[in-house]
Amino acid sequence: MGIKDAAWKVMKWGATKRHLGYTDEEMELFRSNPRNADVLSKAPELLDKTIVIEVVESKGCNSRHKVGDKLYFDGAGNLLTKHCPKKVCIYALNAATGLIFTSNELFYAGVDPNEMRFKRAGCFDVGVECGGWGRVVLEISVVDRTAA
């Protein structure tokens, strides 16, 4: 166990209480759920990850997303806006939600999220051929923060 992990083990409950703004009663309820302790035990490692959602197909996108555009999220799933295109389509974000949730669940279960079988999702627009405007397909990968 590294010093960072040892420090987290000691500080995690107080840091979590402050971060989430919980009262003592809420924190007691939070701590009573063993899954929360398990998730928090993996937090330091997850914070060293970056979730990358890359546009792998794009046609007729009103927000002008193009193949190769990337959306970056920290390991917890927070959008890192400084590293993203100036405009981000809300429907692309909606499509990314399930991918990010699944990657985190796999990570918490000890499975490499990059082994996800279905790692693509698309905005709900069906494209001009089917009466819509455009279509964007996204693909997820999880990388070390220093590599992103």
PyMOL CGO cylinders between C-alpha atoms (Angstrom):
from pymol import cmd
from pymol.cgo import CYLINDER

trace = [
    CYLINDER, 0.00, 0.00, 0.00, 1.45, 3.36, -1.03, 0.3, 1, 1, 1, 1, 1, 1,
    CYLINDER, 1.45, 3.36, -1.03, 1.42, 6.48, 1.09, 0.3, 1, 1, 1, 1, 1, 1,
    CYLINDER, 1.42, 6.48, 1.09, -1.43, 7.92, -0.99, 0.3, 1, 1, 1, 1, 1, 1,
    CYLINDER, -1.43, 7.92, -0.99, -3.55, 4.82, -0.31, 0.3, 1, 1, 1, 1, 1, 1,
    CYLINDER, -3.55, 4.82, -0.31, -2.66, 4.82, 3.39, 0.3, 1, 1, 1, 1, 1, 1,
    CYLINDER, -2.66, 4.82, 3.39, -3.59, 8.49, 3.73, 0.3, 1, 1, 1, 1, 1, 1,
    CYLINDER, -3.59, 8.49, 3.73, -6.88, 7.92, 1.90, 0.3, 1, 1, 1, 1, 1, 1,
    CYLINDER, -6.88, 7.92, 1.90, -7.73, 5.01, 4.19, 0.3, 1, 1, 1, 1, 1, 1,
    CYLINDER, -7.73, 5.01, 4.19, -7.45, 7.33, 7.19, 0.3, 1, 1, 1, 1, 1, 1,
    CYLINDER, -7.45, 7.33, 7.19, -9.12, 10.39, 5.63, 0.3, 1, 1, 1, 1, 1, 1,
    CYLINDER, -9.12, 10.39, 5.63, -11.81, 8.95, 3.36, 0.3, 1, 1, 1, 1, 1, 1,
    CYLINDER, -11.81, 8.95, 3.36, -14.87, 9.27, 5.61, 0.3, 1, 1, 1, 1, 1, 1,
    CYLINDER, -14.87, 9.27, 5.61, -14.21, 12.86, 6.68, 0.3, 1, 1, 1, 1, 1, 1,
    CYLINDER, -14.21, 12.86, 6.68, -13.22, 13.92, 3.17, 0.3, 1, 1, 1, 1, 1, 1,
    CYLINDER, -13.22, 13.92, 3.17, -16.34, 12.31, 1.72, 0.3, 1, 1, 1, 1, 1, 1,
    CYLINDER, -16.34, 12.31, 1.72, -18.57, 13.96, 4.33, 0.3, 1, 1, 1, 1, 1, 1,
    CYLINDER, -18.57, 13.96, 4.33, -17.12, 17.39, 3.53, 0.3, 1, 1, 1, 1, 1, 1,
    CYLINDER, -17.12, 17.39, 3.53, -17.17, 16.83, -0.24, 0.3, 1, 1, 1, 1, 1, 1,
    CYLINDER, -17.17, 16.83, -0.24, -20.81, 15.75, -0.31, 0.3, 1, 1, 1, 1, 1, 1,
    CYLINDER, -20.81, 15.75, -0.31, -21.94, 18.21, 2.36, 0.3, 1, 1, 1, 1, 1, 1,
    CYLINDER, -21.94, 18.21, 2.36, -23.52, 15.49, 4.52, 0.3, 1, 1, 1, 1, 1, 1,
    CYLINDER, -23.52, 15.49, 4.52, -24.82, 16.00, 8.03, 0.3, 1, 1, 1, 1, 1, 1,
    CYLINDER, -24.82, 16.00, 8.03, -23.68, 13.56, 10.73, 0.3, 1, 1, 1, 1, 1, 1,
    CYLINDER, -23.68, 13.56, 10.73, -26.92, 11.62, 10.28, 0.3, 1, 1, 1, 1, 1, 1,
    CYLINDER, -26.92, 11.62, 10.28, -26.53, 11.42, 6.51, 0.3, 1, 1, 1, 1, 1, 1,
    CYLINDER, -26.53, 11.42, 6.51, -22.94, 10.30, 6.89, 0.3, 1, 1, 1, 1, 1, 1,
    CYLINDER, -22.94, 10.30, 6.89, -24.00, 7.57, 9.31, 0.3, 1, 1, 1, 1, 1, 1,
    CYLINDER, -24.00, 7.57, 9.31, -26.52, 6.33, 6.75, 0.3, 1, 1, 1, 1, 1, 1,
    CYLINDER, -26.52, 6.33, 6.75, -23.89, 6.52, 3.98, 0.3, 1, 1, 1, 1, 1, 1,
    CYLINDER, -23.89, 6.52, 3.98, -21.38, 4.53, 6.07, 0.3, 1, 1, 1, 1, 1, 1,
    CYLINDER, -21.38, 4.53, 6.07, -23.97, 1.88, 6.88, 0.3, 1, 1, 1, 1, 1, 1,
    CYLINDER, -23.97, 1.88, 6.88, -23.98, 0.75, 3.24, 0.3, 1, 1, 1, 1, 1, 1,
    CYLINDER, -23.98, 0.75, 3.24, -20.98, -1.59, 2.72, 0.3, 1, 1, 1, 1, 1, 1,
    CYLINDER, -20.98, -1.59, 2.72, -20.94, -0.87, -1.02, 0.3, 1, 1, 1, 1, 1, 1,
    CYLINDER, -20.94, -0.87, -1.02, -19.96, 2.73, -0.28, 0.3, 1, 1, 1, 1, 1, 1,
    CYLINDER, -19.96, 2.73, -0.28, -16.87, 1.60, 1.63, 0.3, 1, 1, 1, 1, 1, 1,
    CYLINDER, -16.87, 1.60, 1.63, -15.92, -0.67, -1.26, 0.3, 1, 1, 1, 1, 1, 1,
    CYLINDER, -15.92, -0.67, -1.26, -16.33, 2.12, -3.83, 0.3, 1, 1, 1, 1, 1, 1,
    CYLINDER, -16.33, 2.12, -3.83, -14.36, 4.58, -1.69, 0.3, 1, 1, 1, 1, 1, 1,
    CYLINDER, -14.36, 4.58, -1.69, -11.55, 2.05, -1.28, 0.3, 1, 1, 1, 1, 1, 1,
    CYLINDER, -11.55, 2.05, -1.28, -11.05, 2.20, -5.05, 0.3, 1, 1, 1, 1, 1, 1,
    CYLINDER, -11.05, 2.20, -5.05, -11.33, 5.99, -5.35, 0.3, 1, 1, 1, 1, 1, 1,
    CYLINDER, -11.33, 5.99, -5.35, -7.58, 6.78, -5.39, 0.3, 1, 1, 1, 1, 1, 1,
    CYLINDER, -7.58, 6.78, -5.39, -6.99, 4.43, -8.30, 0.3, 1, 1, 1, 1, 1, 1,
    CYLINDER, -6.99, 4.43, -8.30, -10.06, 5.68, -10.16, 0.3, 1, 1, 1, 1, 1, 1,
    CYLINDER, -10.06, 5.68, -10.16, -8.90, 9.28, -9.76, 0.3, 1, 1, 1, 1, 1, 1,
    CYLINDER, -8.90, 9.28, -9.76, -5.79, 8.35, -11.73, 0.3, 1, 1, 1, 1, 1, 1,
    CYLINDER, -5.79, 8.35, -11.73, -7.97, 7.48, -14.74, 0.3, 1, 1, 1, 1, 1, 1,
    CYLINDER, -7.97, 7.48, -14.74, -9.47, 9.55, -17.55, 0.3, 1, 1, 1, 1, 1, 1,
    CYLINDER, -9.47, 9.55, -17.55, -12.54, 8.41, -19.43, 0.3, 1, 1, 1, 1, 1, 1,
    CYLINDER, -12.54, 8.41, -19.43, -12.35, 9.27, -23.12, 0.3, 1, 1, 1, 1, 1, 1,
    CYLINDER, -12.35, 9.27, -23.12, -15.44, 9.31, -25.30, 0.3, 1, 1, 1, 1, 1, 1,
    CYLINDER, -15.44, 9.31, -25.30, -14.43, 9.55, -28.95, 0.3, 1, 1, 1, 1, 1, 1,
    CYLINDER, -14.43, 9.55, -28.95, -16.64, 10.33, -31.92, 0.3, 1, 1, 1, 1, 1, 1,
    CYLINDER, -16.64, 10.33, -31.92, -16.14, 7.38, -34.30, 0.3, 1, 1, 1, 1, 1, 1,
    CYLINDER, -16.14, 7.38, -34.30, -18.93, 8.21, -36.76, 0.3, 1, 1, 1, 1, 1, 1,
    CYLINDER, -18.93, 8.21, -36.76, -20.65, 11.50, -37.51, 0.3, 1, 1, 1, 1, 1, 1,
    CYLINDER, -20.65, 11.50, -37.51, -23.00, 12.61, -40.25, 0.3, 1, 1, 1, 1, 1, 1,
    CYLINDER, -23.00, 12.61, -40.25, -25.23, 15.68, -40.20, 0.3, 1, 1, 1, 1, 1, 1,
    CYLINDER, -25.23, 15.68, -40.20, -24.51, 16.59, -36.57, 0.3, 1, 1, 1, 1, 1, 1,
    CYLINDER, -24.51, 16.59, -36.57, -26.08, 19.95, -35.70, 0.3, 1, 1, 1, 1, 1, 1,
    CYLINDER, -26.08, 19.95, -35.70, -23.36, 20.53, -33.09, 0.3, 1, 1, 1, 1, 1, 1,
    CYLINDER, -23.36, 20.53, -33.09, -20.74, 19.79, -35.76, 0.3, 1, 1, 1, 1, 1, 1,
    CYLINDER, -20.74, 19.79, -35.76, -19.11, 16.90, -33.91, 0.3, 1, 1, 1, 1, 1, 1,
    CYLINDER, -19.11, 16.90, -33.91, -16.71, 15.14, -36.25, 0.3, 1, 1, 1, 1, 1, 1,
    CYLINDER, -16.71, 15.14, -36.25, -14.83, 11.85, -36.25, 0.3, 1, 1, 1, 1, 1, 1,
    CYLINDER, -14.83, 11.85, -36.25, -11.90, 12.12, -33.87, 0.3, 1, 1, 1, 1, 1, 1,
    CYLINDER, -11.90, 12.12, -33.87, -13.50, 14.63, -31.50, 0.3, 1, 1, 1, 1, 1, 1,
    CYLINDER, -13.50, 14.63, -31.50, -13.04, 13.57, -27.90, 0.3, 1, 1, 1, 1, 1, 1,
    CYLINDER, -13.04, 13.57, -27.90, -14.89, 14.28, -24.70, 0.3, 1, 1, 1, 1, 1, 1,
    CYLINDER, -14.89, 14.28, -24.70, -12.83, 13.86, -21.54, 0.3, 1, 1, 1, 1, 1, 1,
    CYLINDER, -12.83, 13.86, -21.54, -14.15, 12.93, -18.11, 0.3, 1, 1, 1, 1, 1, 1,
    CYLINDER, -14.15, 12.93, -18.11, -12.35, 12.31, -14.85, 0.3, 1, 1, 1, 1, 1, 1,
    CYLINDER, -12.35, 12.31, -14.85, -12.60, 8.82, -13.37, 0.3, 1, 1, 1, 1, 1, 1,
    CYLINDER, -12.60, 8.82, -13.37, -15.75, 9.77, -11.47, 0.3, 1, 1, 1, 1, 1, 1,
    CYLINDER, -15.75, 9.77, -11.47, -17.50, 10.85, -14.67, 0.3, 1, 1, 1, 1, 1, 1,
    CYLINDER, -17.50, 10.85, -14.67, -17.19, 14.63, -14.44, 0.3, 1, 1, 1, 1, 1, 1,
    CYLINDER, -17.19, 14.63, -14.44, -16.84, 16.36, -17.81, 0.3, 1, 1, 1, 1, 1, 1,
    CYLINDER, -16.84, 16.36, -17.81, -13.44, 18.05, -18.12, 0.3, 1, 1, 1, 1, 1, 1,
    CYLINDER, -13.44, 18.05, -18.12, -14.68, 21.02, -20.11, 0.3, 1, 1, 1, 1, 1, 1,
    CYLINDER, -14.68, 21.02, -20.11, -11.26, 22.59, -20.71, 0.3, 1, 1, 1, 1, 1, 1,
    CYLINDER, -11.26, 22.59, -20.71, -10.27, 19.53, -22.76, 0.3, 1, 1, 1, 1, 1, 1,
    CYLINDER, -10.27, 19.53, -22.76, -13.45, 19.22, -24.81, 0.3, 1, 1, 1, 1, 1, 1,
    CYLINDER, -13.45, 19.22, -24.81, -14.75, 20.85, -27.98, 0.3, 1, 1, 1, 1, 1, 1,
    CYLINDER, -14.75, 20.85, -27.98, -16.19, 24.34, -27.49, 0.3, 1, 1, 1, 1, 1, 1,
    CYLINDER, -16.19, 24.34, -27.49, -19.70, 23.00, -28.13, 0.3, 1, 1, 1, 1, 1, 1,
    CYLINDER, -19.70, 23.00, -28.13, -20.86, 19.64, -26.78, 0.3, 1, 1, 1, 1, 1, 1,
    CYLINDER, -20.86, 19.64, -26.78, -24.21, 18.23, -27.81, 0.3, 1, 1, 1, 1, 1, 1,
    CYLINDER, -24.21, 18.23, -27.81, -26.47, 17.29, -24.90, 0.3, 1, 1, 1, 1, 1, 1,
    CYLINDER, -26.47, 17.29, -24.90, -27.62, 14.22, -26.83, 0.3, 1, 1, 1, 1, 1, 1,
    CYLINDER, -27.62, 14.22, -26.83, -24.03, 13.03, -27.21, 0.3, 1, 1, 1, 1, 1, 1,
    CYLINDER, -24.03, 13.03, -27.21, -23.62, 13.47, -23.46, 0.3, 1, 1, 1, 1, 1, 1,
    CYLINDER, -23.62, 13.47, -23.46, -26.78, 11.48, -22.90, 0.3, 1, 1, 1, 1, 1, 1,
    CYLINDER, -26.78, 11.48, -22.90, -25.39, 8.65, -25.04, 0.3, 1, 1, 1, 1, 1, 1,
    CYLINDER, -25.39, 8.65, -25.04, -22.13, 8.76, -23.06, 0.3, 1, 1, 1, 1, 1, 1,
    CYLINDER, -22.13, 8.76, -23.06, -23.91, 8.38, -19.71, 0.3, 1, 1, 1, 1, 1, 1,
    CYLINDER, -23.91, 8.38, -19.71, -24.52, 4.62, -19.97, 0.3, 1, 1, 1, 1, 1, 1,
    CYLINDER, -24.52, 4.62, -19.97, -20.99, 3.98, -21.19, 0.3, 1, 1, 1, 1, 1, 1,
    CYLINDER, -20.99, 3.98, -21.19, -19.46, 5.91, -18.29, 0.3, 1, 1, 1, 1, 1, 1,
    CYLINDER, -19.46, 5.91, -18.29, -21.71, 4.26, -15.72, 0.3, 1, 1, 1, 1, 1, 1,
    CYLINDER, -21.71, 4.26, -15.72, -20.82, 0.82, -17.07, 0.3, 1, 1, 1, 1, 1, 1,
    CYLINDER, -20.82, 0.82, -17.07, -17.09, 1.59, -17.10, 0.3, 1, 1, 1, 1, 1, 1,
    CYLINDER, -17.09, 1.59, -17.10, -17.25, 2.64, -13.45, 0.3, 1, 1, 1, 1, 1, 1,
    CYLINDER, -17.25, 2.64, -13.45, -19.23, -0.44, -12.43, 0.3, 1, 1, 1, 1, 1, 1,
    CYLINDER, -19.23, -0.44, -12.43, -16.68, -2.68, -14.15, 0.3, 1, 1, 1, 1, 1, 1,
    CYLINDER, -16.68, -2.68, -14.15, -13.84, -0.82, -12.47, 0.3, 1, 1, 1, 1, 1, 1,
    CYLINDER, -13.84, -0.82, -12.47, -15.46, -1.20, -9.04, 0.3, 1, 1, 1, 1, 1, 1,
    CYLINDER, -15.46, -1.20, -9.04, -15.90, -4.93, -9.73, 0.3, 1, 1, 1, 1, 1, 1,
    CYLINDER, -15.90, -4.93, -9.73, -12.20, -5.29, -10.54, 0.3, 1, 1, 1, 1, 1, 1,
    CYLINDER, -12.20, -5.29, -10.54, -12.68, -5.67, -14.30, 0.3, 1, 1, 1, 1, 1, 1,
    CYLINDER, -12.68, -5.67, -14.30, -10.76, -3.56, -16.82, 0.3, 1, 1, 1, 1, 1, 1,
    CYLINDER, -10.76, -3.56, -16.82, -13.40, -1.23, -18.30, 0.3, 1, 1, 1, 1, 1, 1,
    CYLINDER, -13.40, -1.23, -18.30, -11.64, -1.43, -21.66, 0.3, 1, 1, 1, 1, 1, 1,
    CYLINDER, -11.64, -1.43, -21.66, -12.80, -5.05, -21.85, 0.3, 1, 1, 1, 1, 1, 1,
    CYLINDER, -12.80, -5.05, -21.85, -16.41, -3.83, -22.11, 0.3, 1, 1, 1, 1, 1, 1,
    CYLINDER, -16.41, -3.83, -22.11, -18.09, -5.79, -24.91, 0.3, 1, 1, 1, 1, 1, 1,
    CYLINDER, -18.09, -5.79, -24.91, -20.46, -3.08, -26.10, 0.3, 1, 1, 1, 1, 1, 1,
    CYLINDER, -20.46, -3.08, -26.10, -18.43, 0.12, -25.88, 0.3, 1, 1, 1, 1, 1, 1,
    CYLINDER, -18.43, 0.12, -25.88, -20.25, 2.20, -28.46, 0.3, 1, 1, 1, 1, 1, 1,
    CYLINDER, -20.25, 2.20, -28.46, -23.40, 4.29, -28.20, 0.3, 1, 1, 1, 1, 1, 1,
    CYLINDER, -23.40, 4.29, -28.20, -25.09, 6.87, -30.36, 0.3, 1, 1, 1, 1, 1, 1,
    CYLINDER, -25.09, 6.87, -30.36, -27.22, 9.93, -30.04, 0.3, 1, 1, 1, 1, 1, 1,
    CYLINDER, -27.22, 9.93, -30.04, -30.90, 9.19, -30.42, 0.3, 1, 1, 1, 1, 1, 1,
    CYLINDER, -30.90, 9.19, -30.42, -31.19, 11.03, -33.75, 0.3, 1, 1, 1, 1, 1, 1,
    CYLINDER, -31.19, 11.03, -33.75, -31.78, 8.40, -36.44, 0.3, 1, 1, 1, 1, 1, 1,
    CYLINDER, -31.78, 8.40, -36.44, -30.16, 10.35, -39.29, 0.3, 1, 1, 1, 1, 1, 1,
    CYLINDER, -30.16, 10.35, -39.29, -31.60, 11.99, -42.37, 0.3, 1, 1, 1, 1, 1, 1,
    CYLINDER, -31.60, 11.99, -42.37, -32.25, 8.60, -44.03, 0.3, 1, 1, 1, 1, 1, 1,
    CYLINDER, -32.25, 8.60, -44.03, -34.82, 7.81, -41.34, 0.3, 1, 1, 1, 1, 1, 1,
    CYLINDER, -34.82, 7.81, -41.34, -36.39, 11.23, -40.93, 0.3, 1, 1, 1, 1, 1, 1,
    CYLINDER, -36.39, 11.23, -40.93, -33.90, 12.77, -38.49, 0.3, 1, 1, 1, 1, 1, 1,
    CYLINDER, -33.90, 12.77, -38.49, -31.07, 15.23, -39.01, 0.3, 1, 1, 1, 1, 1, 1,
    CYLINDER, -31.07, 15.23, -39.01, -27.84, 13.45, -38.19, 0.3, 1, 1, 1, 1, 1, 1,
    CYLINDER, -27.84, 13.45, -38.19, -26.15, 10.64, -36.37, 0.3, 1, 1, 1, 1, 1, 1,
    CYLINDER, -26.15, 10.64, -36.37, -23.16, 10.47, -34.03, 0.3, 1, 1, 1, 1, 1, 1,
    CYLINDER, -23.16, 10.47, -34.03, -21.58, 7.27, -32.70, 0.3, 1, 1, 1, 1, 1, 1,
    CYLINDER, -21.58, 7.27, -32.70, -19.31, 7.38, -29.65, 0.3, 1, 1, 1, 1, 1, 1,
    CYLINDER, -19.31, 7.38, -29.65, -16.77, 4.90, -28.28, 0.3, 1, 1, 1, 1, 1, 1,
    CYLINDER, -16.77, 4.90, -28.28, -15.39, 4.75, -24.75, 0.3, 1, 1, 1, 1, 1, 1,
    CYLINDER, -15.39, 4.75, -24.75, -11.91, 4.04, -23.45, 0.3, 1, 1, 1, 1, 1, 1,
    CYLINDER, -11.91, 4.04, -23.45, -10.40, 4.44, -20.01, 0.3, 1, 1, 1, 1, 1, 1,
    CYLINDER, -10.40, 4.44, -20.01, -6.77, 5.55, -19.85, 0.3, 1, 1, 1, 1, 1, 1,
    CYLINDER, -6.77, 5.55, -19.85, -4.26, 6.59, -17.23, 0.3, 1, 1, 1, 1, 1, 1,
    CYLINDER, -4.26, 6.59, -17.23, -4.72, 10.27, -16.45, 0.3, 1, 1, 1, 1, 1, 1,
    CYLINDER, -4.72, 10.27, -16.45, -1.16, 11.03, -17.50, 0.3, 1, 1, 1, 1, 1, 1,
    CYLINDER, -1.16, 11.03, -17.50, -1.80, 9.52, -20.95, 0.3, 1, 1, 1, 1, 1, 1,
    CYLINDER, -1.80, 9.52, -20.95, -4.88, 11.61, -21.74, 0.3, 1, 1, 1, 1, 1, 1,
]
cmd.load_cgo(trace, "trace")
